[in-house]
Amino acid sequence: MSRSARTIAIAGLGVLALAACTSNTPQAENNNNAAPQGVSAGKNDEPGKKVKIGFSAPASDHGWMGAITKATQAEAKKYSDVELLVAEGTNDPNQQISQVETFINQKVDAIVLLPFDGAALTAVATKAMEAGITVVNVDREFNNPAAARTTILGDNYGMGVSAGAYVCSQLKDKKDSIVAEIAGIDSLPLTQDRSKGFKEALADCGLKVSNRVAAEFTVESGEKAAANLLQAAPKIDAIWNHDDDQGVGVMAAIKNSNRKDFFLVGGAGSANVMRDIKSGTSLVKATVIYPSTQGADGIRLARLLVQKKALGDLVEVEVPREIQLYAPVVTKDNVDQYLPTAFES
């Protein structure tokens, strides 16, 4: 049995209702070891100890990342006991390292960090943990689990599995179908995980990726990559595009080509793509959710950790070391469920 047949979603979209597992990895944390108090979710929201949180993320140069930062700031404003310090978004790992060092010098209680490059930010995140600061790693993982107290991330492999399973369901027993893939930034582990899940899910129904190109999560790169794909592949039955932001460019290239011989599956779950799906007139028939709530969930987790509280809906008295969000497929049948929380590309 392939890994895709065994993949299991660990958590849903609401962090306080998430079920997740703990890890035995040692923590590089100098905070006192007082055990958190098991409380109800309602009591968790009651004001407690003041918590100063630093937040750093890449530049909001596309819809999903902009939604992450916006939701993070909005979540912090819900709590009178949270002070949020927001660093300017940057795609320069060195600048992001400097931002974290500034937070350390400011003696924040916690840092919610979505690194542009997880490996590059691992050392400074570890430094923050060793200084007694609670670090919550968001989306792009550090290469050492001791660099964060907890990690919240989307399911990139699961995205690929979900997209592949949907393609399989639509093409059924057409073993000669031509499936294409428009990936994101190939050097990122998240892109590699998505592609792996997609490939393995297709293999379960006897299909494969016949044509593959990579873009860079931007409109311009999506249009260029899609144009190259359409020129190289005269016959296509289905395309999975990893990212709905770059999908704006992908759809522009498809429109310019005048081709309608395939259907398309998106990725991340933007509102404009969902509206296209709902219309029933677009080549886009589905998209796979990659939640833009991760930063907001990171704020909640950081607050709970500093205040020595647990997740209200778990019996376990400690916040889990890792929480992975689910990657559902959105189609015309269920789009109304997801459209209200979708981001704009």
N, C-alpha and C positions, 0 to 999 in steps of 0.2 A: 504494500500500500504506500502511495506517495505521501510526502509531507502535506500536500494540499488537502488530502482526504482526512488528515488528522488534525488540521489546524482548528483551534478553539478560540473564540473571542473571550477575553478575560474580563472585559468591562463594558458597560454601556456609557451613554453620554454624560449623565449626571454624576459628578465625582462623589457626592455623598451617598449615592446608592450603588457604588461600584463594588463588585466582588473581585478580590485579587489575592495574590499569594505573596508570602514574605520570603526573603532570602536569608541565608545564614552568612552572607558575606560580611566580614568585619567592617565596622564603621570607623572612619577617621574623623571622629567628632569629639570635641572637648566639652560639650554641654553637660550639665549635671545629669545624672542617670535616674532621676525621679520618674517613676512609671506614670504614663498618661492615665487619666481617669476615663473609664468607660462611661460615655454619656449619650443621650439621644441626639439625633441630628438637630432637633429644635434647640436644645441647650447649647450646642456648638455655636449657633449663630448669636447667642447672647454676648454682649460686650465683655471683654476680659482684659488681660494684660496688653498694654500698648505694644504693637509690633511694627518695627521699621523694616520695610522690604525694599531691596534694590532690584530693578528689572532691567535686563539687557537682552536685546534681540537684534537680528539682522534688519537692514533697511526695509521699510514698507514699500518696496518697489513693485509689488504685485498684490492682487486682491487678498489672497489668503494670508500673507504676512501682515498686511494692514489690518485685517480682521482680528488676527491674534493680538496685536498690540492694543487695538481699540477695546476688545473684550476684556483684556487684562486690566486696563485702567478703569473700565466700568465696574468690574468686579470689586476692585479695591475700594471704590467709592461707596460700596454698600455697607462697609464696616467702619464704624466710628473709631475702632481701636487699631486701624491700619493706616500707616503713613507710607505712601509709595513714592520711591525715588526712581524716576524713569530716565535711563540713559538714552542718548540719541541713537537711533537705529544705524547700524553700520555693517557693511560686508567685508570689513577689514579686520581679520582676526587679531592683529596687534592692537588696534584701537579698542576692540572689545576686551582684550586682556587688561588694558589700562583702565577701562570702566570698572571691571571687577576689582582691580586693585584700589580704585577710589572708594568703592563700596566698603572694602575691608578697612580702609583708613577712617571711613565715616562710622565704623563700628555698627553697621546695620545688624539686625537680628537674623535676617534671612536674605538670600539672593535667589530670585527666580530667573534662570538663565536658559535662553534658547540660543545656543551657540551657532555662529555661521559655520564653524568647523568644530565638531565635537572633540576631535583629537587635539587640535591646537589649544583648546580652552581647558583641557583636563588638568594641567599643572596648576593653573591659577585657581581653578575650582577646588582642587585639593588643598591649596594654601588657605582658601577661605574656610574650608571645613576644619582644618587644623587650628584655625584662629577661633574656633567655637561658633562659627556662623553656619546656620542651616542652609544648605544648598539644595534647591529643587531643579533638577535637570529636565528641560522641556524639549521634546521632539527629536533633536539630534543628539545621540548619546555620546557621553564621554567614553574614552577607551579604558577607564578604570572605574569600577563601581564605587570605590571608596571616595571618589570625587564628589559624590552627592549623597544626601540622606535618602532621597527618593527620586524616582524618575517617572515622568508621565509622558507617554508617547502614543502616537498613532500606530496602527498596524500596517506597516508598509508591505510586508509579505502577504498579509491578509487582503490588502487592496488588490494585489496581483491575482490572488486566488479567486476573489469575488468577481473580478473582471473576466478572468478566464472561464469561470463556471457559467457566467452569463452568456458569454460568446458560445460556449458549448451548447447551452440550452437553446440558443437561437439557430445554430447551424446543425444541430442534432446529428444525424448520421451522414452528413455530407463530408466524407473524409478527404475529398479533394479541394476543400475550401482553402482559400488564400487569406491568411490572417496577418495583419500588419500591426506594428507597434511604434508609437512615437513616445520615446522615453523622455525623462528630464535630464538633469546633469549626471552624466554617466560616472563621474568620479565619486559621487556621493553614495555611501552605503545604502541610503534609503531608496535610491533609484535601482541599485543592484538587487535589493530585496524585492522590490515591486516586480522587476523583470523575472526574477527567479520564481516567484509565486505564480505569475502569469504563465510562464513556460510549463511549469509542473501541472497547473490546472488544465491547460490545453491538452497535455499529454494524456490525462485521464480519459479524454474522449477521442483520442487518436488524432488530434490536431497539433500543429506546430506554428511557430512564428516564422513566416516565410520572408518577410521584409521588415527591417527594423532601422529606425533613425533615432537620433537623440537631439533634443532641444535644450533650452536653459531656463525653463519656467517663465519665459517672457513672451509677449505677443510677437515681437519681431522674430525671435528664434523659432517660435512655433510655426509661423508662416513659412519661413525658409525651409525648415525641416520637412514640413508637409508637402511643399512644392517639389522638393527633391524626391520624396517618396512617391508621389503621384506620377512623376515623370518616369521613375524607375520601374514602377509596377503597373502594367497596363490592365491587370485584373486583380481586384481586391474584393473580398466578401465582407470583411470586418476589420475595423481599426480600433485599437485601444490607445487613447491618448492619456498619458499619466497625469496631466495637470490641466484643470479647466482655465487657468489664467493663460497659459500658452495656447490653450484651445481656442481663444479668440482669434489668434493668428492662424491656427490650423483651419478653422472654419472659413477664414478669408481665402486661404489657398484653395480649399475645396470649391468655394464659390467661383473663383477665377478659373478653375479647371472645368467647370460645368459637368462634373462627374456625379452620378447618383447611383453607382453600381454597388454600393456597400452601405453598411450601417456603422455608426461610431459609438463607442463607449467612452465617457469622460472619466476624470479623476479629481478628487478633492471635494466636489459638491458645491459649485458656485450657483448663485441665484439665477443668473442669466441662462446657464445650461439647464437648470431645472425648469425654467419657463419654456424653453425650447422643447424639453421632454413632454411637458404638460400639453403643449399645443398639438402634439401628435403629427405635425407636418415637417419636422426636422429629421435630418439624417441621424441626429443624436437620439438614441433610444434609451440610454441609461447613463448614470454616472455612479462612481463609487466614493462614498464619504471618507474624507480625511479630516477629522474634526478641527475646527478653528477655535475650539474652547480650551485648548491645552494650556495656554498661558493663564487664563482665568482659573482653571482648575489648579494650576500651580500656586496661585495666590491663596486659594482656600487651604491647600495642603501646607504651605509655609506657615500660615496663621495657626493652623491646628498643631503643627509640630512645635512651634515656639511656645504656644500656650499649653503644651503638654496634654493635648486632647487626642482622642482617637476618632476614626470614622464612625459616625453614629450608627450605621446600619451593619457594622461588623461586630462579631463577638470578640475578635482579636483586639487587644488593648493598644497595639502599636499601629501607626500608619504604615501601610505596606511599603516595601522597598521599591516596587515597580508596579505601575498601573498602565495597562495597555487598553486603548479605546478601540471600539468595534469599527469595522469597515463594511457597512451594509451597502447593498446595491439599491439605487433609487431608480424607479421606473415610473411610467405613467400611472401605474396602479397604486403607488404609495407616495408619490411626490408631494402631496399636500401635507404629509406628516413632517417632511424635512425642509420644505421651502421657507417657513418662518425663521429658521435659524441659519439659513444659508448666507454666504458672503457674496458681495458683488465683485465681479471681475472687471 
